Amino acid sequence: MGHLFKSGSLVAWSVLLLSVHAAPPALPPAGALVTAKLEKQAQPLEGVRIAPGLVATVVPAGEAGPGTVSVAGGAGTPATVMLLHVKSRLTLLKVEAAATEVVRTGPSLLLKPGEELFQTTNGGWTAVRYAGRVKSMHGNVLPLALLSLNVPAGQLQPGRALFNAAGEVVALELMEDPDSPGAAYAVPIEAALKVAHDFEKQATVETGDLSLTLEAGSTVPRIVEDPAAGTRAADAGVKAGDVILQLGGRPTLDTNDVVDANFYLNTKEPVMLKVLRGLQELTLTAPGREK
């Protein structure tokens, strides 16, 4: 709510900032959220069932072995580690007793800084706040952007689902930020779905390889030299001077966004690029390629 007032020749706005709280969503179906106790992990992890018999969780450090998965403190069901993806720390568990309850997922890209997200705690909800996307740490570009969160002290649990107001899982909690009390990181749920998709189709995880050469030291994702003949980028028609606006449907506002978008691609699958060439926006397609 703004109040306009004048003082001499100056005009200013006095703005009353209101804290807007979203209504918590309905609780997810029983069985969609689990607790995992795995070998080589001292503490239990939480996770989500993304498909019958398949659980996604996050192992923040180290390795993980077989263990059990339980629902709401019930008896444990044997679980096998199918994949621990080192770059994202996402882990897929095969659960022997397949349940039909799975979570609904939503796009983390639509989150706005300051937006409330929700954890399930003791049969209810605890609100956290989305602070933005983290694309680099300590001068190093991350292989995929993480979500930055403001969380209550002691409330972070690796693998725990974060829900938006529509009741969709948008991320899995990863770890607290050691440099900022009350801050934490989460892995976008899109990354878990990408890892599961790749593993189901080819028993491994692949990222895109378009051979794009970007301008060093610039935040603008501009191509500085023509791609080498025979590369996917060359086959798509990418040229020096093109600015990458979208890659695989993900907006690329800077060079780090290109690295992040590359994580979600697969070498074997076609990918769409939107580029700015001179005064024109062009949509290009890089073909998939078997290695």
C-alpha angles and dihedrals in degrees: 000000000000131000117201117213136165129223112181106306093338124102117193140171125230106205125198108208115212123199107231117207121197118221110255114253126243113280115266120253117283110264096030092094120054144177117230126203109192135180114257091025114099095198130049117256129214123225147170131240105236094173134007106286094007125099126186120207139152126249103198096197142358127011134309133215135191120303143135138297122209137181122224094340094310127139116303122254118209114261132188126207105239096176140358107194105207099201095053099023087227114149129197119209126196110215116204096212102059116213124199097219112100133169125253113237132209136189116276089198089076094059117114124212110266094026117141120244127184137230123196110238127171093341094311141069136277118194123227129175130241109228103181144278123306113211101168140023128201091350095309123114111235118233087234131011117255129210117249116218140188106219136175113263113279094005101113119105120177111246095016114143122244114210130201122221090271091061095252123137109240102169147002119233114249114176146319119270104251091203098050122047111222093021127107144169132239134189116238112249088231087069091055091049091048092050091048092047093052094044093050093050101039110004091244139067121248131183127203123278109196097151094231116172111207130193109272116237093011126114091207110091095229122157109235101190137023112267115255116266113268096028121121091246091054091048088052091054098247112165138192110275095033115133113216108231098169134008120192090346093304119118114244110204094164141006092273089058089058090055090048093048090049089062091064095051128090123214091221095054130070116254131203121224127190113202138179110228112180105309095338133089111216132189114216133180125215110205123236117252135202113224 
